[in-house]
Amino acid sequence: MNFQPLIKEIISLYNLSHESMMNLEDICDFWYKSSKVVSNSFEEITSKYSFENLDKIRRTNSQTTHLEYWKDVGQFGLTPALEDHDIDMDYMHFVQDFYEHVTFRNKNEIADSELEDYFECIDRLFYSWIGFSWQQAKGYNTGLPTCTVENNSVIMFYLNDFLFDGLTHFHNIWDNNRINGRSFNRDLKPIEIFARTNQNFKWKDREIKWKLTSGDNELILTVKNNETKIQGNLETKLIHEPDAKYDNSSEVAAKHFISVCDKYIYEGWHLSEIKSR
């Protein structure tokens, strides 16, 4: 995967110092050099963990249908597993943690004022790269909901639609059936996957803006708290109401925002992110 468009995207979206950007470039260089090995492993894992093979792999009486890629908190190695502690030793850390392999050109500590954005960018670059590599390897052909799991217990990022848990509908698919393993009718570009790694949906008063383009046509989608807006030829603004039992209006707004975006992607529009407030 070519990381340069994502590096340019980070420069446009964040105010990171040259020293921080050097670190991100060094990490991306390591991932770039690892890409072929990782994609090949994804292909092998996809074949091994196809839905049709599950009965041969999972424990007796197990009905799990989720393929998980485990990582530790704050680290970036991945290992496939089914439920509990069924780690696949054949592919232990097939994605290696860059902390053990990267020699940073910048020897200075990251400034405290940049730490939050810096680590957010590492996460977003990682999930964009993993998502794109999985997509290249046609990982969706397993016919399984597929996600990363952090600290052996917390479901994080679903590769089927490149969304974090809580926003993806694949989390709720537990029937013992083969599924259509992805949401889209085409491969997404790295810049499109990167937009979907934004986790600011869960924070109060954070605004997310996505741009959708098709030829000369352009739409701007915005979500903030419980409001969504579509700006184009006709402007539509919706204030989403909470559930009768509890105020989940921001979650409803985020899911509506994503479903509108997905509809346009399916119709051939292309996604990118706009710097938000």
Backbone bond lengths (Angstrom), bond angles and torsions (degrees), N, CA, C in turn:
res aa  C-N    CA-C-N  psi(-1)  N-CA   C-N-CA  omega(-1)  CA-C   N-CA-C  phi
1 M - - - 1.459 - - 1.517 109.76 -
2 N 1.301 116.41 135.30 1.460 122.12 176.31 1.530 108.88 -80.62
3 F 1.335 116.59 114.72 1.466 121.04 -177.35 1.532 113.19 -83.52
4 Q 1.322 118.15 -12.29 1.461 119.31 -173.55 1.529 113.97 -58.99
5 P 1.342 119.47 -41.71 1.476 117.97 176.16 1.526 112.83 -60.15
6 L 1.335 117.07 -33.57 1.461 119.71 179.26 1.526 111.50 -74.68
7 I 1.322 116.73 -35.92 1.464 119.86 175.14 1.526 109.89 -61.82
8 K 1.323 116.69 -44.05 1.475 120.92 177.35 1.526 110.60 -63.21
9 E 1.322 116.21 -37.89 1.463 120.52 178.97 1.533 110.48 -64.12
10 I 1.327 116.92 -42.76 1.465 120.25 178.86 1.526 110.89 -63.44
11 I 1.320 116.34 -40.42 1.474 119.68 178.17 1.527 110.55 -60.46
12 S 1.333 116.66 -37.21 1.466 120.21 -178.51 1.528 112.41 -77.73
13 L 1.334 117.69 -26.13 1.461 121.46 -174.25 1.529 113.86 -97.70
14 Y 1.333 116.78 -25.92 1.458 121.43 -174.46 1.529 109.98 -124.12
15 N 1.322 115.04 160.39 1.467 120.79 177.00 1.524 109.38 -110.66
16 L 1.331 116.05 67.05 1.457 120.86 -179.31 1.526 110.55 -93.98
17 S 1.315 115.52 149.32 1.458 121.28 179.52 1.525 110.85 -71.51
18 H 1.318 115.12 166.29 1.464 120.92 176.86 1.527 110.49 -59.89
19 E 1.334 117.20 -38.33 1.464 121.45 -178.94 1.537 110.81 -64.51
20 S 1.326 116.65 -42.19 1.467 119.95 177.95 1.520 110.97 -65.76
21 M 1.325 116.27 -40.27 1.459 119.72 179.46 1.529 110.99 -65.42
22 M 1.328 117.44 -34.89 1.464 120.10 175.74 1.522 110.63 -60.01
23 N 1.336 116.99 -43.49 1.459 120.62 178.21 1.529 111.34 -60.28
24 L 1.335 115.68 -45.79 1.461 119.29 -179.79 1.524 111.20 -62.89
25 E 1.311 116.35 -39.39 1.470 119.88 177.83 1.524 111.26 -63.92
26 D 1.336 117.97 -38.90 1.464 121.20 178.67 1.534 110.93 -65.44
27 I 1.322 116.17 -40.57 1.467 120.26 177.52 1.530 110.27 -64.16
28 C 1.335 116.26 -45.33 1.464 120.69 179.55 1.525 111.53 -62.06
29 D 1.322 116.56 -36.37 1.457 120.08 178.51 1.531 110.54 -62.87
30 F 1.329 116.97 -40.74 1.467 120.59 177.12 1.522 110.49 -63.62
31 W 1.334 117.08 -45.74 1.460 120.08 179.58 1.529 111.34 -64.23
32 Y 1.324 116.28 -39.61 1.470 119.63 178.70 1.534 110.62 -58.91
33 K 1.327 116.26 -44.74 1.464 120.56 -179.09 1.532 112.16 -70.33
34 S 1.331 116.66 -19.30 1.469 121.07 179.67 1.522 112.28 -91.60
35 S 1.317 117.54 -8.11 1.463 121.45 -167.12 1.521 113.86 -60.14
36 K 1.316 117.41 -43.32 1.471 119.45 -176.65 1.519 111.04 -64.39
37 V 1.316 117.28 -45.82 1.468 121.33 179.15 1.526 110.06 -61.84
38 V 1.322 117.08 -43.18 1.465 121.23 -179.28 1.526 110.75 -65.13
39 S 1.340 117.96 -44.34 1.462 120.89 179.05 1.522 111.27 -62.65
40 N 1.337 116.65 -41.43 1.468 120.00 177.87 1.526 111.25 -62.21
41 S 1.326 116.48 -40.45 1.467 120.22 178.20 1.521 110.97 -65.99
42 F 1.329 116.85 -41.01 1.466 119.82 176.58 1.534 110.43 -58.50
43 E 1.315 117.66 -40.52 1.467 121.02 178.69 1.529 111.01 -61.57
44 E 1.325 116.37 -45.20 1.462 120.60 -179.81 1.532 111.27 -65.70
45 I 1.314 115.99 -42.65 1.469 120.49 179.72 1.530 110.13 -65.07
46 T 1.335 116.93 -38.83 1.470 121.23 178.47 1.517 110.61 -60.03
47 S 1.328 116.66 -42.73 1.460 120.61 178.83 1.529 111.06 -66.95
48 K 1.319 116.54 -43.56 1.465 121.08 -177.52 1.519 111.60 -65.64
49 Y 1.337 117.27 -40.14 1.453 121.36 -173.05 1.529 113.29 -102.55
50 S 1.312 117.19 27.95 1.464 118.57 174.73 1.524 108.82 -61.41
51 F 1.311 116.37 151.75 1.465 120.47 -178.08 1.521 111.66 -52.84
52 E 1.319 116.21 -38.16 1.465 120.88 -177.15 1.532 112.40 -66.09
53 N 1.336 117.67 -20.64 1.471 121.35 -179.75 1.525 113.60 -94.24
54 L 1.325 117.29 -5.02 1.467 119.33 -171.61 1.526 112.57 -58.96
55 D 1.321 116.89 -41.29 1.468 118.72 -177.43 1.524 112.35 -61.81
56 K 1.331 116.78 -24.29 1.464 120.52 179.36 1.539 111.38 -83.95
57 I 1.342 116.24 -17.65 1.461 120.31 -171.47 1.519 112.66 -106.53
58 R 1.324 115.77 -43.77 1.468 117.27 -173.27 1.519 111.67 -78.32
59 R 1.313 115.66 165.82 1.461 121.70 -176.61 1.530 110.84 -64.42
60 T 1.321 115.56 157.42 1.457 120.85 175.65 1.523 109.57 -59.04
61 N 1.312 116.23 133.52 1.469 124.82 179.69 1.530 112.96 73.52
62 S 1.324 118.43 1.28 1.463 120.27 176.79 1.524 109.78 -77.09
63 Q 1.310 115.33 141.01 1.464 121.17 176.72 1.525 111.53 -118.55
64 T 1.334 116.86 15.66 1.456 118.64 -177.57 1.525 110.63 -60.95
65 T 1.309 115.49 141.40 1.473 120.51 179.68 1.524 111.13 -125.26
66 H 1.330 117.65 6.67 1.460 121.52 -177.98 1.535 110.74 -101.45
67 L 1.311 115.37 130.18 1.465 120.91 170.68 1.519 107.15 -94.20
68 E 1.330 115.79 125.80 1.460 120.95 -174.97 1.523 110.47 -114.07
69 Y 1.322 115.61 146.71 1.468 121.76 171.66 1.522 106.84 -117.81
70 W 1.320 115.56 112.02 1.461 121.12 -172.12 1.521 111.49 -87.87
71 K 1.328 114.83 141.97 1.455 122.62 173.17 1.521 109.32 -142.13
72 D 1.316 116.71 158.01 1.459 121.39 174.88 1.524 109.76 -89.22
73 V 1.322 115.76 156.92 1.464 121.23 178.75 1.524 109.38 -61.25
74 G 1.324 116.30 129.04 1.457 120.83 176.86 1.507 114.44 74.18
75 Q 1.335 117.65 6.93 1.455 121.58 176.48 1.526 109.28 -123.37
76 F 1.333 116.42 167.43 1.449 119.39 -167.68 1.526 113.12 -134.96
77 G 1.336 115.54 33.25 1.458 120.24 168.83 1.519 109.17 -96.38
78 L 1.337 117.60 152.46 1.457 121.35 179.75 1.524 110.72 -129.11
79 T 1.345 115.31 144.39 1.455 123.11 175.51 1.522 108.33 -139.44
80 P 1.344 119.00 131.05 1.469 119.87 179.02 1.518 111.53 -73.94
81 A 1.336 115.48 150.26 1.461 121.79 177.88 1.518 108.50 -159.94
82 L 1.326 115.52 160.38 1.448 120.39 167.05 1.526 106.47 -96.27
83 E 1.300 119.68 -133.79 1.457 119.46 -175.60 1.529 111.95 -82.20
84 D 1.328 114.64 167.19 1.461 122.46 175.64 1.525 111.36 50.41
85 H 1.324 117.20 -123.56 1.456 120.17 -174.73 1.530 112.41 -111.66
86 D 1.322 116.37 32.70 1.465 120.68 179.30 1.524 110.18 -84.17
87 I 1.319 114.95 67.50 1.463 121.03 179.96 1.518 109.48 -75.29
88 D 1.325 115.70 138.25 1.460 120.82 177.50 1.525 108.55 -86.55
89 M 1.324 116.19 101.01 1.453 120.86 -176.34 1.530 112.81 -66.89
90 D 1.343 116.77 -20.25 1.466 119.83 177.87 1.525 111.98 -66.99
91 Y 1.342 116.17 -22.53 1.472 120.34 -177.38 1.526 111.11 -127.25
92 M 1.323 115.46 30.45 1.460 120.73 179.26 1.524 109.80 -58.37
93 H 1.333 116.61 121.26 1.467 122.88 179.64 1.530 111.68 51.49
94 F 1.342 115.75 45.90 1.466 118.36 175.16 1.531 110.10 -64.66
95 V 1.330 116.72 -25.68 1.464 121.85 165.02 1.516 106.60 -100.14
96 Q 1.324 116.81 117.47 1.467 120.95 -175.61 1.521 110.88 -87.92
97 D 1.316 115.10 146.40 1.465 121.06 178.25 1.522 109.67 -72.60
98 F 1.318 116.72 124.19 1.472 119.87 -175.88 1.520 112.38 -63.38
99 Y 1.345 118.27 -25.31 1.463 120.25 -178.09 1.534 111.96 -59.43
100 E 1.309 117.09 -24.77 1.459 120.32 -179.17 1.525 112.36 -89.43
101 H 1.332 117.68 -5.00 1.461 119.51 -170.59 1.529 115.33 -131.40
102 V 1.320 117.88 -17.62 1.466 119.85 -174.59 1.520 110.51 -94.60
103 T 1.328 115.23 129.98 1.467 121.64 170.21 1.515 107.09 -102.40
104 F 1.318 116.19 110.89 1.455 120.59 -174.49 1.522 111.75 -77.46
105 R 1.320 115.17 136.37 1.464 120.04 175.45 1.522 110.72 -67.58
106 N 1.326 116.26 -35.84 1.455 120.92 178.05 1.526 109.15 -84.27
107 K 1.327 117.02 118.19 1.464 121.81 -177.46 1.523 112.71 -92.23
108 N 1.341 116.97 -4.50 1.463 120.44 -175.39 1.529 111.22 -88.16
109 E 1.316 115.10 156.57 1.455 120.75 174.74 1.529 109.49 -70.93
110 I 1.336 115.89 148.55 1.462 120.47 175.70 1.529 108.85 -71.29
111 A 1.317 116.65 134.83 1.464 120.73 -179.94 1.531 110.40 -60.35
112 D 1.334 116.41 140.56 1.463 121.06 -178.63 1.526 112.12 -54.30
113 S 1.322 116.57 -37.60 1.467 121.00 -177.46 1.528 112.49 -65.56
114 E 1.334 116.95 -17.20 1.465 121.26 -177.79 1.523 113.54 -105.53
115 L 1.329 117.11 -8.66 1.461 119.55 -169.74 1.526 113.20 -57.83
116 E 1.338 117.64 -44.94 1.458 120.34 -177.53 1.528 111.01 -60.61
117 D 1.325 117.09 -49.04 1.466 120.85 179.89 1.519 111.57 -66.43
118 Y 1.319 116.71 -38.46 1.464 121.59 -178.52 1.533 110.81 -61.12
119 F 1.332 116.68 -50.32 1.463 119.52 -178.86 1.529 111.33 -71.02
120 E 1.319 116.81 -31.27 1.465 119.68 174.30 1.523 110.29 -61.79
121 C 1.323 116.84 -41.76 1.466 120.56 179.49 1.527 111.73 -66.21
122 I 1.325 117.99 -38.44 1.468 120.27 176.59 1.524 109.48 -60.10
123 D 1.343 116.59 -47.37 1.462 120.04 178.46 1.527 111.13 -57.74
124 R 1.310 116.46 -47.21 1.464 120.32 -175.45 1.529 111.33 -66.31
125 L 1.306 116.88 -40.64 1.464 120.26 177.16 1.520 110.70 -64.64
126 F 1.325 116.89 -41.85 1.465 121.02 -179.66 1.524 111.00 -61.00
127 Y 1.337 116.74 -51.84 1.466 119.26 -177.11 1.529 111.62 -68.17
128 S 1.317 117.45 -30.23 1.469 119.97 174.85 1.518 110.64 -65.57
129 W 1.325 116.36 -44.93 1.465 121.31 179.91 1.520 111.93 -65.59
130 I 1.343 116.44 -46.99 1.465 120.51 179.47 1.529 110.11 -63.27
131 G 1.324 116.40 -43.14 1.461 119.74 179.63 1.517 112.16 -61.69
132 F 1.330 116.04 -44.36 1.463 120.06 -179.52 1.526 110.76 -66.76
133 S 1.330 117.89 -41.30 1.461 121.67 179.34 1.524 111.00 -63.87
134 W 1.323 116.93 -42.86 1.467 122.22 176.96 1.528 110.51 -61.98
135 Q 1.322 115.73 -42.03 1.463 120.64 178.50 1.522 111.46 -63.93
136 Q 1.353 116.67 -43.75 1.465 120.84 177.96 1.522 111.64 -59.09
137 A 1.328 116.00 -37.23 1.462 121.57 -178.60 1.528 112.15 -83.14
138 K 1.342 116.14 3.54 1.471 121.77 -178.60 1.533 110.96 56.65
139 G 1.334 114.55 45.26 1.456 120.11 179.80 1.515 113.67 -59.70
140 Y 1.323 116.32 -23.90 1.466 121.10 179.34 1.528 112.03 -64.94
141 N 1.338 117.61 -15.66 1.468 120.50 -179.95 1.524 113.44 -70.55
142 T 1.331 118.06 -8.01 1.465 118.80 172.90 1.524 110.49 -62.06
143 G 1.348 116.90 -28.47 1.457 120.30 -174.36 1.510 112.40 74.42
144 L 1.363 116.28 23.23 1.466 121.72 -176.73 1.526 111.03 -123.89
145 P 1.338 118.48 146.76 1.462 120.10 164.61 1.524 108.08 -61.21
146 T 1.328 117.37 131.27 1.460 121.76 -171.93 1.518 109.79 -131.48
147 C 1.327 116.68 126.34 1.458 119.79 -173.23 1.522 111.13 -144.98
148 T 1.319 115.90 162.52 1.458 120.67 168.61 1.522 108.50 -89.90
149 V 1.324 115.83 148.60 1.459 122.30 178.45 1.517 107.91 -127.94
150 E 1.318 116.06 131.73 1.461 120.95 -176.92 1.518 110.28 -107.50
151 N 1.314 115.55 135.12 1.465 122.12 177.93 1.523 111.79 58.78
152 N 1.330 117.01 35.06 1.471 125.06 175.61 1.521 114.50 65.29
153 S 1.338 118.54 5.30 1.462 117.32 -173.12 1.532 114.77 -145.73
154 V 1.313 118.68 -29.21 1.468 120.63 -171.99 1.525 109.85 -98.66
155 I 1.329 116.35 113.29 1.461 120.64 177.07 1.521 108.82 -68.98
156 M 1.319 115.79 133.30 1.460 120.40 -174.84 1.530 112.31 -114.88
157 F 1.328 116.80 -85.27 1.456 122.55 -166.77 1.520 110.56 -112.40
158 Y 1.340 116.90 126.10 1.458 121.28 177.10 1.524 109.77 -92.76
159 L 1.320 115.41 126.16 1.454 121.46 -178.93 1.525 111.64 -77.97
160 N 1.317 117.67 -21.09 1.458 120.84 -176.84 1.529 112.68 -62.87
161 D 1.332 116.75 -33.80 1.469 119.98 178.73 1.528 112.34 -135.04
162 F 1.352 116.30 10.19 1.467 122.19 176.49 1.534 111.27 56.58
163 L 1.329 115.25 52.14 1.461 121.34 178.99 1.527 109.75 -137.68
164 F 1.330 115.18 151.22 1.448 119.95 176.83 1.527 110.58 -79.32
165 D 1.334 114.93 152.18 1.458 121.78 -179.55 1.528 109.88 -53.88
166 G 1.319 116.02 141.58 1.451 121.54 -175.01 1.516 110.95 104.07
167 L 1.316 116.80 -26.05 1.464 121.39 178.78 1.527 111.44 -111.68
168 T 1.327 117.53 -24.15 1.451 121.49 -178.48 1.522 111.12 -85.08
169 H 1.325 117.10 144.43 1.469 119.60 175.33 1.525 111.24 -86.42
170 F 1.336 117.92 -9.97 1.459 120.30 -179.21 1.520 112.11 -69.66
171 H 1.330 117.07 -21.87 1.465 120.34 177.97 1.520 111.30 -61.17
172 N 1.316 117.16 -29.73 1.466 121.75 -174.34 1.522 113.31 -92.29
173 I 1.326 117.63 5.74 1.465 120.77 -179.12 1.524 109.20 -95.08
174 W 1.324 115.72 102.05 1.468 120.24 -177.63 1.525 112.21 -122.54
175 D 1.334 117.92 2.68 1.464 120.14 177.47 1.522 109.70 -66.67
176 N 1.308 116.04 148.21 1.455 121.52 -177.51 1.534 109.82 -83.43
177 N 1.331 115.15 65.47 1.456 122.17 -178.19 1.522 110.00 -137.91
178 R 1.334 116.33 150.80 1.468 120.57 170.82 1.527 108.08 -66.29
179 I 1.326 116.90 140.06 1.455 121.59 178.82 1.526 110.06 -118.95
180 N 1.323 115.80 164.67 1.460 121.00 166.29 1.520 105.47 -72.59
181 G 1.313 117.33 113.75 1.460 121.24 -166.86 1.508 116.75 -77.94
182 R 1.322 119.04 2.68 1.460 118.99 174.92 1.521 110.30 -147.59
183 S 1.318 115.32 162.34 1.458 121.12 -175.27 1.517 113.87 -88.40
184 F 1.331 116.60 -13.18 1.464 118.69 -167.20 1.521 111.79 -117.14
185 N 1.321 114.84 159.43 1.465 121.15 179.62 1.524 111.70 -99.44
186 R 1.319 116.95 13.70 1.470 122.80 175.86 1.514 108.77 -155.30
187 D 1.332 116.59 164.74 1.460 120.69 173.64 1.522 109.71 -73.76
188 L 1.320 116.51 138.71 1.453 120.68 175.25 1.521 110.06 -86.67
189 K 1.317 116.51 146.13 1.456 121.81 176.24 1.534 109.05 -75.88
190 P 1.338 117.67 157.59 1.472 119.54 178.97 1.527 112.52 -53.60
191 I 1.326 118.01 -38.85 1.463 121.17 -177.99 1.526 110.99 -65.70
192 E 1.346 116.76 -29.90 1.464 121.01 178.21 1.523 110.62 -75.05
193 I 1.329 116.52 -42.17 1.468 119.68 176.92 1.524 109.85 -63.54
194 F 1.327 116.96 -40.54 1.464 121.43 179.91 1.528 111.19 -56.83
195 A 1.324 117.35 -43.03 1.466 120.46 179.52 1.526 110.80 -58.51
196 R 1.311 116.76 -37.15 1.457 121.45 -175.54 1.527 112.96 -78.90
197 T 1.338 117.51 -8.08 1.465 120.59 176.42 1.525 112.55 -85.44
198 N 1.326 117.83 0.73 1.460 121.80 179.61 1.532 109.45 -67.23
199 Q 1.330 117.23 122.34 1.469 121.19 -178.31 1.530 112.54 -101.17
200 N 1.311 118.56 10.30 1.457 120.35 -177.50 1.520 113.60 -71.82
201 F 1.336 117.41 -4.60 1.464 120.46 174.85 1.527 111.29 -54.93
202 K 1.325 116.74 -32.93 1.468 120.01 -171.64 1.529 113.09 -86.31
203 W 1.335 117.73 -5.21 1.461 119.90 -176.03 1.524 110.88 -103.15
204 K 1.310 116.27 137.62 1.459 122.06 178.38 1.529 110.26 -65.65
205 D 1.320 115.23 140.03 1.469 124.20 175.41 1.528 113.69 64.89
206 R 1.329 118.15 18.46 1.462 121.25 173.14 1.532 108.54 -96.20
207 E 1.293 116.65 133.37 1.459 121.39 -179.72 1.526 109.87 -106.30
208 I 1.317 116.35 137.03 1.460 122.35 174.69 1.519 108.27 -120.05
209 K 1.331 115.01 132.69 1.465 120.64 178.08 1.523 109.51 -124.35
210 W 1.311 115.98 127.16 1.451 122.25 174.86 1.525 109.74 -117.77
211 K 1.318 115.66 141.78 1.464 121.35 176.12 1.514 109.58 -108.51
212 L 1.328 115.93 133.58 1.455 122.49 175.77 1.515 108.86 -116.87
213 T 1.330 116.30 130.80 1.461 120.32 -178.04 1.525 110.07 -128.82
214 S 1.329 114.09 145.54 1.461 122.29 174.29 1.519 107.07 -147.58
215 G 1.338 116.44 102.78 1.457 119.83 -173.84 1.518 109.69 62.38
216 D 1.319 116.76 -124.25 1.471 121.61 178.74 1.522 112.26 -89.49
217 N 1.315 117.66 -2.02 1.466 121.26 -178.30 1.521 110.53 -87.90
218 E 1.320 115.22 143.99 1.464 120.91 -176.72 1.522 109.98 -144.09
219 L 1.315 115.67 137.29 1.459 122.71 174.23 1.518 108.60 -128.46
220 I 1.325 116.61 145.11 1.462 122.24 174.60 1.527 107.86 -116.12
221 L 1.338 115.96 121.38 1.459 121.69 175.97 1.524 108.76 -103.45
222 T 1.325 116.45 134.24 1.461 121.74 -178.94 1.521 109.73 -131.10
223 V 1.319 116.58 138.72 1.459 121.12 172.08 1.521 108.30 -135.32
224 K 1.322 115.10 136.45 1.470 121.74 175.49 1.518 107.43 -153.43
225 N 1.337 115.95 122.41 1.460 121.69 -175.64 1.530 109.67 53.68
226 N 1.333 118.58 -118.64 1.470 119.84 -177.26 1.529 112.57 -105.91
227 E 1.326 117.17 21.49 1.459 120.80 179.58 1.523 110.95 -116.88
228 T 1.326 115.85 137.29 1.462 121.79 171.50 1.521 108.61 -124.05
229 K 1.322 114.90 152.23 1.469 119.30 -178.67 1.513 109.37 -145.46
230 I 1.325 116.04 138.91 1.460 123.05 173.24 1.515 107.66 -116.20
231 Q 1.317 116.35 121.04 1.461 121.51 178.49 1.518 109.34 -111.70
232 G 1.329 115.48 121.61 1.460 121.85 177.72 1.511 107.72 -164.81
233 N 1.313 116.39 -136.25 1.459 118.92 177.33 1.521 111.44 -63.50
234 L 1.320 114.96 -37.27 1.459 121.29 175.19 1.521 107.95 -124.69
235 E 1.318 116.88 130.01 1.461 120.20 -178.99 1.521 110.34 -90.67
236 T 1.319 116.41 131.49 1.459 122.36 178.51 1.516 109.11 -124.47
237 K 1.319 116.31 127.09 1.460 120.78 177.93 1.520 108.56 -123.71
238 L 1.332 116.58 130.24 1.451 121.32 179.67 1.520 110.06 -124.29
239 I 1.323 115.72 135.31 1.460 121.76 170.54 1.523 106.38 -105.98
240 H 1.316 116.52 116.31 1.460 121.28 -172.53 1.520 110.58 -87.86
241 E 1.324 114.85 132.17 1.458 121.48 -175.74 1.526 110.28 -88.26
242 P 1.336 116.40 150.92 1.471 119.43 -179.10 1.516 112.35 -76.91
243 D 1.310 115.05 163.93 1.454 122.82 169.95 1.528 108.34 -61.58
244 A 1.307 116.38 152.47 1.465 119.81 -178.62 1.524 112.02 -63.41
245 K 1.340 117.86 -26.76 1.454 121.07 -174.85 1.528 113.20 -89.70
246 Y 1.329 116.93 -32.44 1.467 119.21 179.92 1.523 108.61 -157.99
247 D 1.335 116.21 160.42 1.461 120.81 -175.07 1.524 110.24 -82.49
248 N 1.326 115.11 93.41 1.462 120.68 175.28 1.528 110.00 -111.12
249 S 1.333 116.20 28.14 1.463 119.98 -173.97 1.524 112.55 -63.54
250 S 1.349 117.92 -33.26 1.468 119.31 178.43 1.523 110.84 -68.42
251 E 1.333 116.81 -35.60 1.468 120.58 176.31 1.526 110.35 -66.84
252 V 1.332 116.80 -42.35 1.463 121.04 177.74 1.519 110.24 -61.23
253 A 1.338 116.41 -42.27 1.464 120.64 179.56 1.527 110.88 -63.73
254 A 1.336 117.35 -44.41 1.465 121.01 -179.40 1.522 111.16 -62.22
255 K 1.330 117.03 -43.36 1.460 120.22 -179.66 1.533 111.20 -67.07
256 H 1.321 117.29 -36.38 1.465 120.19 176.07 1.523 110.48 -65.52
257 F 1.313 116.23 -44.58 1.470 122.81 177.69 1.527 110.56 -54.90
258 I 1.335 116.38 -46.61 1.463 121.13 -178.68 1.529 110.87 -69.41
259 S 1.330 117.63 -40.87 1.464 119.67 -177.92 1.524 111.16 -65.54
260 V 1.335 117.17 -36.02 1.468 120.24 176.43 1.526 109.62 -64.60
261 C 1.335 116.15 -45.45 1.465 120.74 178.25 1.524 111.04 -58.86
262 D 1.334 117.01 -46.60 1.460 121.18 -177.62 1.523 111.61 -61.60
263 K 1.312 116.14 -37.19 1.468 120.46 178.66 1.532 109.87 -60.79
264 Y 1.326 116.33 -44.44 1.467 119.76 -179.15 1.530 111.50 -69.47
265 I 1.338 116.85 -38.80 1.468 119.58 176.30 1.529 109.76 -59.12
266 Y 1.321 116.09 -43.39 1.457 120.82 -179.28 1.530 110.91 -62.92
267 E 1.326 116.40 -27.74 1.468 120.91 179.71 1.521 112.67 -89.46
268 G 1.344 117.10 5.33 1.456 120.99 173.14 1.515 115.81 103.33
269 W 1.341 117.76 3.60 1.454 120.87 176.75 1.532 109.13 -77.35
270 H 1.334 116.40 157.56 1.458 122.08 -178.53 1.530 110.14 -116.66
271 L 1.322 114.98 143.26 1.466 122.47 -170.61 1.517 111.58 -106.29
272 S 1.324 115.88 143.50 1.477 122.65 167.43 1.515 107.10 -150.15
273 E 1.330 115.65 169.60 1.470 121.40 -177.62 1.529 109.39 -105.77
274 I 1.330 114.77 148.74 1.470 121.73 175.28 1.517 107.81 -115.52
275 K 1.294 116.55 143.87 1.459 120.15 -179.99 1.525 109.58 -58.03
276 S 1.315 116.25 129.14 1.448 122.01 -175.69 1.515 111.11 -108.67
277 R 1.302 115.01 166.64 1.464 120.19 -178.97 1.529 110.23 -88.83
